């Protein structure tokens, strides 16, 4: 029986044997190679999503692997093919789906949250969510396709263009990816981050930083823009102070792109939004085109996966991966190796 990493309750991660389920018609079985631990996984780990996650739950949605078996009627894939998964299963019938927004389906099954994810040795999923990878791609690097697709979608939603002053509030993995892609789109990017390790990490990628504990980010942006303020701000911190900063740094008719999950209500300066005619844009998940672009960005080396992957642990040590990500000390991205690396 294959092994799986399961969320058993707040701050409890266990490894257990699970049944192997052969693919039914329209499905494929994958041997996951690597799975990344992300902020959503940490929300689950902390017990913040117990009303949604059914325990014991197999987590994991940032992944790469190889196909091991194919169900009846599936074409275009063969055993051994390297793949990743766009972990969104939509209903196809709700107003969002009918309007062409299947990625935010009103009945969305976010695979790895609402149903079993990739932190297991064998994983059966619908063929329609499987995304092919180039045959020569590094599978550890390919585990970053999903978070890169998030950043692709965020930068698109924010409409970053050549010459825009862009402020990224929060330099975790998604913040780093947004900064890289906003710069690629022509933006002049400044990053606000209180953590010294993260400031140092992103500064080594060529980005100027502001420590909000010692410098006023809004004043720093005004200095850089001769009082005009930023054109675009990304709120990636999930903190109330970060949200306030993202609003304060924006100039007239600036755009705030809300990326972080704010599970509880936060206060926001509505007068500032009114006074400067700001636009608030939500950015959730990704579309298929975002995933396709993310694969290219990983494959061509635009995303520096070699420095973003801090450590890789075996499946049996997955609890340590969660602890490392939770601590935030000296880590950017932690991967769990589930075995099928070649």
C-alpha positions, 0 to 999 in steps of 0.5 A: 500500500502506498504511503501518504501524508495526512493532516489529522488535526491542528498541528498534527501531520502523520504518515499512513498507508492508504489504498491505491485507487486505479484510474477510472475512465477519464483519469490518470494515476501519477507517482508524485515526485516533489510537492511544495508546502505553501501558505494554504497548507500552513493555514490548514496545518494551523486548524484555520480551515477545519470547517472545509477540510475533511480529516484525515486529509491528504494535502499537497497541490504544488507538485510534479511527477510522472504518469504511472497508469491511464484510465480508459478513454484518456489520450495524449499521455503515456506512462512515464510522462512528466506532468504537473496538475492544475488542481482545480476541478470545476462544476461547469454549470454555475454562473462563474463557469458559464461566464468563462471563469471556471477557475473560481467556480462557485462549487470549486473542488480545490484538489489538495484542500477539498479532496486528496492531494499530492503528498502520497506515493500514488495519486489518481486525478482527472486527466483534464487537470493534468498539465504536460511538462517538457521531457527535459525539465527538472522535476524539483524545479517543476514543483514550482509551476503552481505558485509561479502560475499564481504570480502570472495570474496576479501580475496579469490581474494587476495590469502591470506595464512598462514603467509602472512603479510597483510595490510588493508587500511581503517577500514570501515565495509568492511575493518573490515570484510576483516581484520577478514577473512584475519586473519582467513586465517592465515594472520598477519594483520595490519590496516591503518586508519586515523579516531580515532573511527575506529582505536579504533574499530578495535583495540578492535578486536585485530588488530594493527593499524597505524594512517597515520597522525602521522606515515608512514605506509610503515615504520611501515610495514618494521619494522614489516617485517624486511624490506621485506614489506607486501605480500598482501594489500587491498585498501578499503579507496577509497582515493588517499592517501590510494591507494598510501599507499597500493602500498608503503607497498608491498614487492617484488611480493606483491599483491594489491587487489583493493576493494574500488570504485574509480569513478574517475581516480587516480594516481598510482606509476607504477614505484613501480609496475614495480620495485617490480613486484607487482600484481594488482587484482580487486575484485568486488562483489561475487559469490554464493559460497562466499554467502554460506560461508558468511551465515555460518560465520554469523551463527557461530559467526565468524563475531561479528555482535553484535559489528558491528551493531551500531544502528537500525532505523525504516523505516520512519527514513531511512534518519537519517540512511544515515546521520549517515553513511555519518558522520562516527562519532561513527558508523560502521554499520547502519540498517533500520528495515522494519518490518518482524523481526519474 
